[in-house]
């Protein structure tokens, strides 16, 4: 790669518009031009395996135990990751085929007002994710550095993390994938995760706890919902990145394989910590030999999660307010996420994951039904012209799916809510459309 006369020359061609420091190119809600749809299977494998790892995923995995046995937690981590990642990859088809971001892809399915409602909910959850990511990274960095600034140490690191995530978001997806992840961050996190895995498996307690029974209290179905919720939480963002794909196959396979691997691995490791190391996530990793170094590597890579939340918040808001410049929204989101990180309690994390599942699993049940069952054939202009204000059948199917999720979670938690809620909205959308055309 060479930087010549202000142009970034790569094996993939001239990407100068992406690297214009004075004014980074942004597409907003417009389709990404075909010449910039460059990402292949390996690129998406790296991106989604990177987005699938991190301290928050460890934290989510630790929620499974000791209620479940370690073997049960491993199995649920695998099954939930496969299901969730399959749905995630399938949801990205609108982006890879039409070059549009996720919230825009909802317009012909939900109607313009329906897409605005989804956008509002998505912005709320993304700002929450931004705050959680910044918080856990800031606290981990503070633990690594010690109280170098006294009571302001965590504030200092939260500010540093926020600034770096802001810079990545300004750079955009192609820059982050090609220049940050593939050349640097992902290899550090692979190395550190292999080391953590070895340290856990070789721990004297591991062989004993591997056959120990769980203490109960968390039904396996709810645990499955918690695992599925992690890839599902990325579904409202998926087309923001799949729209840079060279073709549908690249996006689908890279996303599915990368996220399945990372989510299974990190949930399983997180589930091991309460049994083997008997400490919270960050202290558990720090207690290992070279644990602090592993934490540093994970923290460096985890900043791409903050990047994705911030970048997609900006892109989502542009679905409603397309004339606002992306960099302004990125800056506002970064500041808001950093401020919330100073006040948001991490103990609410489990409920946050379940709420995401309740709202977005049925939503994408509707969109996937529209694409794979009803097989609607859209053209690029269908996302921008002649869009109905509201698609009643889609809204009804979405609401029924959300109600199904909450009813099952409240009264029948043992059967799990994710798959029934998805199935309800998926099938109802198809039935309503069929009867409305007769």
Beta strands, then each sheet from edge to edge (+ up, - down):
strand 1: 2-4
strand 2: 7-10
strand 3: 13-14
sheet 1: 1+ 2- 3+
end
